[in-house]
Structure formats: C-alpha cells, structure tokens
C-alpha cells in the first residue's frame, strides 16, 4: 500500500467520489457493461487485467507510470479483443534495387523560399 511503483494508480483510485474529476467513476459511467474489480495486493506491482467474453485475457503492468498512461491502458483494454497479436503469413517483400528517392539526410530540408524550374520532356 506504500510502494512507489503503485503511487499513480493509488492517486487514480483515491480521488474524491464527489468531485467531477474522479477518473474511475467516470470510466464506469461511460462503460456500464464493464465490471471493475479492485484488489489490493501488498508487495506486488500493479497491473490492469481484462477478461473478455471470447475467453481471452490480457494483463498490462502499470508500475511506475502516470495517470495519463493508466487512462490510455484502460481505453485500450476497452477497444481490443484480448486476442494475441499474430503474424499474418507471407514473407516480407524486399526489392533488389535501392530506392529511387535515395536516402534522406538533414541537408534535404528545403524551406519554402526555394523555387524550382520545371521542364516537360517528351520522349
């Protein structure tokens, strides 16, 4: 309950329920179909776990993070299916030739003051 790695999530949860700035209550009101369970675990790093209807589960560690990151993780958990990321077959495509455009360097940064002459060449 006093660990530094969970200070952001404690602040996130301990905001006054009467204030309009309580993130968890606002999240619960916005997403009434989501069940939220809070379990204090002394001596362990905090994490957010999502269990989905499909049977999939996803767990994301939030130790030593900010309240903004906690909001982002909760939003991401709502917007994902919990399915593992898998590679969609096929080999990477690589060409034999170097890029026609060439390699970018900082010397290529052009300001808007430069003008170019354009010529149409018919072949």
Long-range contacts (C-beta under 8 A, 24 or more apart in sequence): 1-40, 1-42, 3-43, 3-45, 4-64, 5-45, 5-46, 5-63, 5-64, 6-45, 6-46, 6-63, 8-62, 8-64, 8-65, 8-66, 8-67, 8-69, 8-70, 9-46, 9-62, 9-65, 9-70, 11-67, 12-67, 12-70, 13-38, 23-67, 23-70, 23-71, 27-74, 31-78, 34-78, 48-73, 48-74, 48-77, 50-77, 50-80, 50-82, 51-82, 52-81, 52-82, 54-81, 54-82, 54-83, 56-81, 56-82, 56-83, 56-84, 57-82, 58-82
